[in-house]
Amino acid sequence: MNWFRNKSKPSSGKDELTLKELLSKCRASKDFISFEQSDVYTVSYYKSMVDTATVHRDVLPILNLDPSQSLDYLKKILPVESVLVTGDITKIQSRLLNGNILIQKPLTNKCLLVPAVSKEKRQITIPENEYTVLGPKESFVESLETNLNLLRKRLPIPELYVKELIVGRLTKTKVVVVYIEGIANEDIVNTAIDRISNIDIDQVIDTTYITQMIEDNNNSVFPQLIETERPDRVAGVLSEGKIAILCDGSPSAVTGPTTLVEFFSAFEDYFLTWHVASFFRLIRLFAVSFSVLSTPLYVAVLTFHFEMIPEDLLYTLISSRSGIPFPPIIEAIILELTIELLREAGSRLPSKVGQTIGIVGGIVIGTAAVDAGLTSNVLLIVVALAALASFTTPVYKMSNTIRLLRFPFLLSAQLLGLMGIAICFAFILVHLLKLKSFGSPYIGPVYPLRLRDLKDALFRLPFSQQTVRPFTVLSEKPVRFNHKHHAEKQPDKDIDE
């Protein structure tokens, strides 16, 4: 699919509608209203898009005052902001289809456009996918204005810039790029704006559409931008010099550039002491490694390297596999697919029913599979722990990637044992070395090695030691604060003094 515009073929403008043709098309829709007011003005609007209270309270009474007045005079006295008088058919169509009232007068080529959008929106709720025990409990909603309000509350500075773009030939979706002027790198900002403005697609429903079309490598299984529903996380990455992309109608934001280790860092880490936060990050990294490699190691060892198993453990494995007609790879794939089916079914059902399916289904099917001799109880424990470990990944898209990576490792373990696992790992490592996020290295600060960025990567050191912004974002203002005043503590004064 060609997602980007061919700039060498500009539009000729031959397909541009006249105002009469535009209104004729609009009248074919049942929710389009058009009527005469005061025998002079023609009022037209989509009742499904317009707040009717604004029509009857602010617009119609003004039209009844003096029908002889011009549209320019009405623009001055209407108690509504951003009223426009224009004859540009493109602006008329855009505004009419986005909740404006169109007012016409005979013998004039211009129209009066009055904003009266009906703003139906969901209330701000707690984050569902990134819930934390500590910290704020607000999440983004589908209203772009509300989401920008949540950001500006956390960053009340004039340097917070918002660049708006319209994407989608049919949906005409508002997409904004948010950054802090003077901190964010201009090249990264311009790269994001250029990539979004060059998108040529019929519909953009959510930020996930934007993400898939502006990533550096669309064929990679690894996500190169972080999607989050937490405004506090977005405010945090903006202050680091990164950018955020929000889409009207989407309850999430996209942030970048990002690195691989950021996908295993929960924003709750910054609300904990640095000792606890560092411990949890290491736990997540270990859990991810265990989730990807545990089942392939089981298959490789039992198929090629059983001499590596201690004698006491070997007896346990032999007794657990006695009577099983399948090789380790078949029983591993059966259990892995069963876990994936249960997980997918649980996510598609209502929350209470999904939890029941996940827990009861896992117990019943696992026990039945062992009793029927289709799989061993040891492998059942390994697969269950691997599935549990994959849930520790804070970012949902990276969790899906971890689930998928187990299968190529399983096939490699079946073909070449531990050597196959090593070769598969080497291929993935080479891919990660080549991968970039908005031009920044994906596995930084590990490679290329940036020691100062390691203070908030694999572990998190105290805030007093994080005096500079991440090097990978190439911020125009790399220094966050001067840490010298932390060392200069005033001596405690005696109470008697």
C-alpha positions, 0 to 999 in steps of 0.5 A: 500500500502506498501511504505517502503522497506523490508530490510530483503530481499536484492536484489540478483542481478540476474536481472542486465543487461549487457551493450549489453542488456542495449543498446539493450533495449535503441535502441528500443526507437525512441529518442535513438541515436547511431553512430560510430565516427572516425571509432573507438568510438561508441557514444550513447545518448538520444536526448530528454535528451541531449543538442546537442550543447554540443555533436557537440561543445565539444565532437565530435571534441575531438574524431576526434583529435586522435582516438587512444587515450584511454578513460582515456586520453579523460576524461582529455582533454574533456572540461566538468565537472564530466566526468566518466570512468566506467564499472559499469552497474548500474552507466552506466544505471543511467547516460545514462538515466539522460542525459549523452553521452555514448562513447565506444571503442572496446576491452574495458569493460569500457565506458566514460560518459559525462554529457550533460543534456539539462536543460529546466526550467521555469523562476522564477515567483511570488508565486501564492498560497502564494502571499504577498504584502510585501516581496520578489516575488520569488517562487520555480520552477521545477528545483532542482538546481534553488531552491537550488540556491534560498536558498543559496542566502539567506543563504550563509554559509558553514553550509547549508548542502544538503543530496541527496537521490534517490526515486522511482523505475521508476522515480528515483527522486532526493530528498534532505534534507536541514538543517543547521549543528550546528543548526538543531537537528541531530535526526530530520535530521536522522529521515527524511533521514531514512523515505525518504530512506525507501520509496519503491514506483514506482513513486515520482512526487512531494513533496506531495508524500513524505509528505504523506509517511513520516508524523507521522500519514498518517490517520490524516486529519491534515497536519503535514508538511508545503508545501511552494513555497516561498524560503524566508519562507524556509530560515526562518524555516531553521534558526530556526533549522528545515529541508526542503525537496525538490524534483526535478520536484516540485515547492514547499518545505516541512518544518518540524517539525511544529505546528498547529499554524504555519499553520495560520501564513503567512510569510508576518507577519514578514514584518509587525510591530508586532502590525499589525501582531499579530492582523492579526493572531488573525483575522485568528484564529477567522475566522477559528473558525467561519468557522468551527462552524457557520453552526453547531451552526445554526443547533444546535440552531434551532433544539434543543436550539431555546429558546436561541435565543433572541426574536427579532432575533427569529422573523427574523429567523422564517420569513426567514424559513417560507415556507421552507420544509426542516429541518435546517440540510438539507438546511445547507448541500445543501448550503455547498455542493453548495459552495464546488461545486462552489469552486471546479469548479472555481479552475479547470477552467482557472483563468478568467473563474473560477473567473466569475463562483465563483462570478456570480454562487454564486450570481445566485444560492444563490438568486435562492435557496432563491426564490425557498424556498429551504433555508433561506436567514439567512443561506445563509449569514452564509454559505457565511461568513463561506466560506469566512473565510476559505480563510484566512488560509495561507496554502492551505492544512490546508484550505482544512482541515477546509472545511472538518471539518464542515461536522462532526460538522454538523452531531454532531449538528443534533444528539445532538445539542450543546452537539454533537458539544462539543463531536466532538470538544473533539474527535478532541482535543484528536487527536491533543494532540496525533499528532506529527510532526517528533516526536514533539508535534503538538499543541505546544507551547500551550501543552505542554506549552512553554511560550517562544515559545508563543512570535511567536505563537498566536501573534508575539512580536518584534524581539528583544524579540525573542532571542531563537529558538522554543523549539519544534525543540530542536535546538542544538544552541537554542540562536539566539542572545544576546538581551542585546545590544538592551537595551544599547543605546548610548546617542544622541550626540549634533549636535554642538559637 
